[in-house]
Every structure is written in structure tokens, then in C-alpha cells.
Amino acid sequence: MKNNIKEEQQFQPQKQEFLFEGINYKILLIGIGVIVLGFILMSGGGSDNPNVFNEEIFSFRRIRLAPTAVLIGFGITIYSIFKKTK
């Protein structure tokens, strides 16, 4: 009788479990999106002519807003990793 129970347990397929819940993956994707948005905001502002200086590179968007968005995105991503469910 004990042998039959052990054999049945061996042949049962293992259920694959994910490391995180679905909400963790959603929050992670939101964080990655905010990081990408920050890098998009940071791009541009260069000059076509290397001998001409363009003041646009020091705009509020590139100096304050974009790095803040990237840091917030990293914070959201870290939160999604540490968030416990159930």
C-alpha cells in the first residue's frame, strides 16, 4: 500500500510556480516604463555644428525632470521586487 502511494506521488506533474504574483510584474513593467520615459526626456539638445554651443542641453527637462523620472522608476521597480503578496 505504501509503495503505491509513493509511486503515485512520483508520477504527478509538478506545478510550475512563478517567483512573483501578477501584480508584481505589472508594477515592474510600470517602473521600467517610467525609466524609459526618463531616458527619452533626457535625449536631444545637442547641436548640429560642433563649433556652436546650444544652451538647450541645460534645460529644466534634461537637468531636473528626466533624472528624477529615472530615479522614481528605479524606486517603483525596487518596490515591485520587495512587495509581498499573500
N, C-alpha and C positions, 0 to 999 in steps of 0.2 A: 504493500500500500504506500509506504513512504517513497519507494522508488518511482512510482507513477507520478506522485506529486512533484518530485524533483525534475522528472523528465518533462512534465507539462510546463514548469516554470522556465526551463531552458529553451523551449521552442516558442515561447511567446515573444513577439517582436517588441523591441524596445521603442518606447515613445520618445521622439526627439524633442528636447526642451530647449527653448531659446534662453539666452543669457538674461535678456531684459523683457519687460512687458511691452505691449504695443505703444502705450503712452510714452514710454522712454524713447522709443525710436522716433515718434512724432516730434517730441521736444528736441531730440538730437538733430533732426532734419531742419527744424526751425532755427536752431543755433548755427548750423552750417550755412543756411541761407542768409542770416544776418552777417556772418563773417564775409561771405562772398559779396554782399551788398557794400560792406565797408571797403573792400578792396576795389570794387568798381568806383565808389565815390573818390577813392584816393588816386585813381588813374588820371592821366592827362595833365594839362597845364604846362607842358614843355613848349619850347619854341622851335619853329621850323628851321630857323637860322641859328647855328651855334654861337654866332658873334653877338646876338641880340638877347638880352635878359628879359624874361617875361615875369612880371610881378604876380601873375595868376597862380604860380606854383605855391605861393604863400597865402592862399585864400583860406577863409574860415572852414570851408568844406574839406580841404585837404589836411589842414593842420589840427583841427579840433573834432569835427564831426566824424570823419572816416575812422581815425584811430579809436574813438570812443565806441563806434559801432562794432569794430573788430573786437574790442575788449568785452563788450556786452555779449557778443556772440560766443566768445570763449567761455564767459560765465554761464550762459544758457547751456552750452554743451557740457560743461562740468556738472551743472545741476542735473542734467538728464542722466548722467552716469551714476550719480550718488542717490538719486531719488529711489526710495524703496516703495514697492507696491506689495500689497497683501502681506 
